[in-house]
Amino acid sequence: SIRIVDEYGVENLNINTSISGRGNTTWTYPKKPYAIKLDSKSEVLGMPKHKRWVLLANWMDRTLLRNDVAFEMARRVMDWAPRGKFVELYLNDIHKGNYYLCEHIKVDKNRVNIDELDEETDFTDASQITGGYILEYDKNNPNDEINYFYSKIRNYPITIKEPDEEIITSWEHPGFLYVQEYINNLEQLFEDDKNEIARWNEINELIDVKSYIDWWVVHELAFNIEPAHPKSCYMYKDRDGKLYAGPVWDFDYGTFKVNSQIAITGVLYYRYLFKYAEFKLAVKERWAEIKETLADIDNYILEQAELIKSSNETNIEKWPITQT
């Protein structure tokens, strides 16, 4: 069972739940992250109803703020980014310290708002299998995921996170084959030797350019180089829609460094996109639109730091970081 009480002592939630360990590298650290699945969809600390939530440990982050700040930047400019709240976690009555309780990346009207492919889907209908999907580019996933493939050109490890293996039951499933072909066609297009303008127009038909710009901006401002592996890089596609970059995820380690270099221009599909004058112009135009929205993020950092100051002091005593 899980019970959530706010800072005023008011019970926010009391419900049965399942809990499991989560994470790849983060699961190897002393302070463990968890995934929880409530028995029924519930609102949690003012966040919209859902069953699935994540407790991020932020063990490698002495500030505890990196994920929250990056998500806040993304929330300001992208269609959706995870909402979260800092909490004190007690597991089996043992105080585990400061955790970040946040939304799991899932298909839902209040999260990744795309059509859901479920057991009612007619996968013999070509129009239905075009979406929606959530994909993750992550080199660790083939170790423990079922529905994954390596892209044909770039050899990126890609997992179909949604729908899950109960819906897409094999590598021969129409939904699996559709996604695989879509990604391979996109990568082939990047490599094709054809008229540049014509190629850009075709690329523009396959990906949502604005989402790729916003995703890139958030990663650059946070100086997150995880996409270079790649790790924790999500993309999604709605029915009859383009491929979107996002949502963002995983900013707790190695981010927000003082560095004047551009971090990820040469990774994933940005190695191609930044070759196009049209994309570079779109980046400049989009930055002019969102710069003011992000200009006071330093104030947000200070506010959140003050909010968790005493919690952070207790947490660092409980979980001294043994790695630099």
C-alpha positions as CSV (number, residue, x, y, z in Angstrom):
1,S,0.0,0.0,0.0
2,I,1.1,3.6,-0.6
3,R,0.1,6.6,1.5
4,I,0.9,10.2,0.5
5,V,0.6,13.0,3.0
6,D,1.3,16.6,2.1
7,E,3.4,19.1,4.0
8,Y,0.4,20.2,6.0
9,G,-0.4,16.6,7.2
10,V,-3.3,16.2,4.8
11,E,-3.6,12.7,3.3
12,N,-3.4,13.0,-0.5
13,L,-3.6,9.4,-1.3
14,N,-4.1,6.0,0.4
15,I,-4.3,3.1,-2.0
16,N,-2.9,-0.3,-2.9
17,T,0.0,-0.4,-5.3
18,S,2.7,-2.6,-6.8
19,I,6.3,-1.4,-6.7
20,S,9.4,-2.5,-8.7
21,G,13.0,-1.5,-9.1
22,R,13.7,0.5,-12.3
23,G,16.6,2.0,-14.2
24,N,19.7,0.6,-15.8
25,T,22.8,2.2,-14.4
26,T,20.8,4.0,-11.7
27,W,19.7,0.6,-10.3
28,T,23.3,-0.3,-9.5
29,Y,23.7,2.7,-7.2
30,P,23.1,2.4,-3.4
31,K,20.0,4.6,-3.4
32,K,17.5,2.7,-5.6
33,P,14.9,4.2,-8.0
34,Y,11.4,2.7,-8.2
35,A,8.4,2.4,-10.4
36,I,4.9,2.2,-8.9
37,K,1.6,1.0,-10.4
38,L,-1.4,2.1,-8.4
39,D,-4.5,-0.2,-8.3
40,S,-6.5,2.5,-10.0
41,K,-5.9,5.7,-11.8
42,S,-5.4,8.4,-9.2
43,E,-4.5,12.1,-9.0
44,V,-1.2,12.5,-7.1
45,L,-0.2,15.8,-5.5
46,G,-2.2,17.8,-8.0
47,M,-0.9,15.8,-11.0
48,P,-3.5,14.3,-13.4
49,K,-4.8,10.8,-12.8
50,H,-2.8,7.8,-13.8
51,K,-1.8,4.4,-12.5
52,R,1.9,4.6,-13.3
53,W,4.4,6.8,-11.5
54,V,8.2,6.9,-11.0
55,L,10.3,7.6,-7.9
56,L,13.6,9.0,-9.1
57,A,16.5,8.6,-6.6
58,N,18.8,11.3,-8.0
59,W,21.7,9.6,-6.2
60,M,24.4,11.0,-8.5
61,D,23.0,14.5,-8.3
62,R,24.3,16.4,-5.2
63,T,21.7,19.2,-5.9
64,L,18.8,16.8,-6.5
65,L,17.5,19.4,-9.0
66,R,18.8,18.4,-12.4
67,N,15.9,16.3,-13.6
68,D,13.3,18.7,-12.2
69,V,14.9,21.8,-13.8
70,A,15.4,20.1,-17.2
71,F,11.7,18.8,-17.1
72,E,10.6,22.4,-16.2
73,M,12.4,23.8,-19.3
74,A,10.8,21.1,-21.4
75,R,7.4,21.8,-19.8
76,R,7.7,25.4,-20.9
77,V,8.4,24.7,-24.6
78,M,7.3,21.2,-25.5
79,D,3.9,19.6,-25.9
80,W,4.5,17.5,-22.8
81,A,7.2,16.8,-20.3
82,P,6.9,14.9,-17.0
83,R,5.5,16.7,-14.0
84,G,7.0,15.9,-10.6
85,K,7.1,16.7,-6.9
86,F,9.9,16.2,-4.3
87,V,8.9,13.8,-1.5
88,E,10.4,12.1,1.5
89,L,10.1,8.4,0.9
90,Y,9.5,5.9,3.7
91,L,9.7,2.3,2.4
92,N,8.4,-0.3,4.9
93,D,8.7,2.4,7.6
94,I,12.3,3.1,6.8
95,H,13.2,6.6,5.8
96,K,14.9,6.5,2.3
97,G,15.4,10.3,1.9
98,N,14.5,12.7,-0.8
99,Y,12.9,11.3,-4.0
100,Y,11.4,12.9,-7.1
101,L,7.9,11.5,-7.6
102,C,7.0,12.1,-11.3
103,E,4.9,11.0,-14.2
104,H,6.0,7.9,-16.1
105,I,6.2,8.3,-19.9
106,K,3.0,6.7,-21.1
107,V,0.3,7.1,-23.7
108,D,-2.5,9.0,-22.1
109,K,-4.6,12.1,-22.8
110,N,-2.7,13.9,-19.9
111,R,0.8,12.6,-20.9
112,V,1.9,11.6,-24.4
113,N,-1.5,12.4,-26.0
114,I,-1.6,10.1,-29.0
115,D,-3.9,7.3,-30.2
116,E,-3.4,4.1,-28.1
117,L,-2.9,0.8,-29.8
118,D,-4.5,-1.9,-27.7
119,E,-6.2,-5.3,-27.9
120,E,-9.1,-3.8,-29.8
121,T,-6.8,-2.6,-32.7
122,D,-7.3,-4.2,-36.1
123,F,-3.7,-4.6,-37.1
124,T,-4.9,-5.9,-40.6
125,D,-6.1,-2.3,-41.2
126,A,-3.1,-0.4,-42.7
127,S,-4.6,3.0,-41.5
128,Q,-4.6,1.9,-37.8
129,I,-1.0,0.6,-37.5
130,T,0.4,4.1,-38.3
131,G,0.2,5.0,-34.6
132,G,0.5,5.6,-31.8
133,Y,3.9,4.5,-30.7
134,I,6.5,5.5,-28.1
135,L,10.0,4.6,-29.0
136,E,13.2,4.7,-26.9
137,Y,16.7,4.9,-28.4
138,D,18.9,3.3,-25.7
139,K,21.9,1.1,-25.9
140,N,21.0,-0.8,-22.7
141,N,17.5,-1.8,-23.8
142,P,18.3,-4.9,-25.8
143,N,19.5,-6.4,-22.5
144,D,16.1,-6.6,-21.0
145,E,13.5,-5.5,-23.6
146,I,11.5,-7.7,-26.0
147,N,10.4,-5.4,-28.8
148,Y,13.6,-3.9,-30.0
149,F,15.5,-3.6,-33.3
150,Y,18.6,-2.0,-34.6
151,S,18.0,0.6,-37.3
152,K,19.3,-0.3,-40.7
153,I,21.6,2.7,-41.5
154,R,22.7,4.1,-38.1
155,N,22.4,0.8,-36.1
156,Y,20.6,2.6,-33.3
157,P,19.1,0.3,-30.7
158,I,15.4,1.2,-30.7
159,T,12.7,-0.3,-28.4
160,I,9.0,0.0,-28.9
161,K,7.9,1.0,-25.4
162,E,4.2,1.4,-26.3
163,P,2.3,-0.6,-27.2
164,D,3.9,-3.3,-25.1
165,E,4.7,-6.9,-25.8
166,E,1.1,-7.9,-24.9
167,I,0.0,-6.1,-28.0
168,I,3.0,-6.4,-30.3
169,T,3.7,-10.0,-29.7
170,S,6.6,-10.7,-32.1
171,W,9.1,-9.2,-34.5
172,E,6.8,-10.3,-37.3
173,H,3.8,-8.4,-35.9
174,P,2.5,-5.7,-38.3
175,G,3.0,-2.9,-35.8
176,F,6.6,-3.9,-35.2
177,L,7.3,-4.1,-38.9
178,Y,5.6,-0.8,-39.6
179,V,7.8,1.1,-37.0
180,Q,10.9,-0.6,-38.2
181,E,10.2,0.3,-41.8
182,Y,9.3,3.9,-40.9
183,I,12.7,4.5,-39.1
184,N,14.7,2.7,-41.8
185,N,13.1,4.8,-44.5
186,L,13.8,8.0,-42.6
187,E,17.5,7.1,-42.1
188,Q,17.7,6.0,-45.8
189,L,16.3,9.4,-46.8
190,F,19.0,11.2,-44.7
191,E,21.6,9.2,-46.6
192,D,20.1,9.5,-50.1
193,D,22.0,11.4,-52.8
194,K,19.3,13.6,-54.2
195,N,18.3,17.2,-54.6
196,E,18.8,18.9,-51.2
197,I,15.6,20.9,-51.3
198,A,13.5,17.9,-52.4
199,R,15.1,15.8,-49.7
200,W,14.4,18.4,-47.0
201,N,10.8,18.5,-48.1
202,E,10.5,14.7,-47.7
203,I,12.2,14.8,-44.3
204,N,9.7,17.5,-43.3
205,E,6.9,15.1,-44.1
206,L,8.3,12.4,-41.8
207,I,9.4,14.3,-38.7
208,D,7.9,17.2,-36.6
209,V,10.7,19.7,-37.0
210,K,9.6,22.0,-34.1
211,S,9.7,19.1,-31.6
212,Y,13.2,18.2,-32.8
213,I,14.3,21.8,-32.2
214,D,12.7,22.0,-28.7
215,W,14.2,18.7,-27.7
216,W,17.6,19.8,-28.9
217,V,17.4,23.2,-27.1
218,V,16.5,21.5,-23.7
219,H,19.4,19.1,-24.1
220,E,21.8,21.9,-25.0
221,L,20.8,24.2,-22.2
222,A,21.2,21.3,-19.7
223,F,24.4,20.1,-21.5
224,N,23.1,16.5,-21.6
225,I,25.2,14.3,-23.7
226,E,23.3,11.0,-23.0
227,P,22.0,11.1,-26.7
228,A,25.6,10.4,-27.8
229,H,25.4,6.8,-26.5
230,P,22.4,6.9,-27.1
231,K,20.5,6.6,-23.8
232,S,17.0,7.6,-22.7
233,C,16.1,9.2,-26.0
234,Y,12.4,9.0,-26.6
235,M,10.4,9.6,-29.8
236,Y,6.7,9.1,-30.5
237,K,4.3,8.9,-33.4
238,D,0.6,9.4,-33.6
239,R,-1.8,7.7,-36.0
240,D,-1.2,9.2,-39.5
241,G,1.2,11.6,-37.8
242,K,4.9,12.5,-38.0
243,L,7.7,11.3,-35.8
244,Y,8.1,13.6,-32.8
245,A,11.2,14.1,-30.6
246,G,10.5,13.6,-26.9
247,P,9.5,13.4,-24.2
248,V,12.8,14.3,-22.5
249,W,14.2,12.0,-19.8
250,D,17.3,11.4,-17.6
251,F,19.2,14.5,-16.6
252,D,20.5,13.5,-13.2
253,Y,24.1,12.8,-14.1
254,G,26.8,14.7,-16.0
255,T,24.5,17.6,-16.9
256,F,24.5,21.4,-16.3
257,K,28.2,21.7,-16.7
258,V,29.9,25.0,-17.4
259,N,30.9,24.4,-21.0
260,S,30.7,26.6,-24.1
261,Q,30.7,23.7,-26.5
262,I,27.6,22.5,-28.3
263,A,26.9,19.1,-26.9
264,I,24.8,17.1,-29.3
265,T,24.7,18.7,-32.7
266,G,26.5,15.6,-34.1
267,V,24.4,12.9,-32.5
268,L,21.2,10.9,-33.5
269,Y,19.5,12.6,-36.5
270,Y,21.0,16.0,-35.7
271,R,24.1,15.0,-37.6
272,Y,22.0,15.3,-40.7
273,L,19.5,18.0,-39.7
274,F,22.1,20.6,-39.0
275,K,23.4,20.3,-42.6
276,Y,20.3,21.9,-43.9
277,A,20.0,25.7,-44.0
278,E,16.2,25.3,-43.6
279,F,16.7,23.5,-40.2
280,K,19.3,26.0,-39.0
281,L,16.9,28.9,-39.9
282,A,14.1,27.1,-38.1
283,V,16.3,26.7,-35.0
284,K,17.0,30.5,-35.0
285,E,13.4,31.4,-35.4
286,R,12.2,29.0,-32.7
287,W,14.9,30.2,-30.3
288,A,13.7,33.8,-30.8
289,E,10.2,32.5,-29.8
290,I,11.1,30.6,-26.7
291,K,14.1,32.5,-25.3
292,E,12.0,34.7,-23.1
293,T,10.1,31.7,-21.8
294,L,13.3,30.2,-20.5
295,A,15.0,33.4,-19.4
296,D,14.1,33.2,-15.7
297,I,14.9,29.5,-15.2
298,D,17.6,30.7,-12.8
299,N,14.9,32.0,-10.5
300,Y,13.1,28.6,-10.7
301,I,16.4,26.9,-9.7
302,L,16.7,29.1,-6.6
303,E,13.1,28.6,-5.6
304,Q,13.4,24.8,-5.9
305,A,16.7,24.8,-4.1
306,E,15.2,26.7,-1.2
307,L,12.2,24.3,-1.1
308,I,14.4,21.2,-0.6
309,K,17.3,22.7,1.3
310,S,16.8,20.9,4.6
311,S,15.7,17.7,2.8
312,N,18.8,17.8,0.7
313,E,21.0,18.2,3.9
314,T,19.4,15.1,5.4
315,N,19.5,13.2,2.1
316,I,23.3,13.7,1.6
317,E,23.9,12.4,5.2
318,K,21.9,9.3,4.4
319,W,23.3,8.8,0.9
320,P,26.9,10.2,0.7
321,I,28.0,10.1,-2.9
322,T,31.0,7.8,-3.3
323,Q,31.7,8.7,-6.9
324,T,33.0,11.9,-8.4
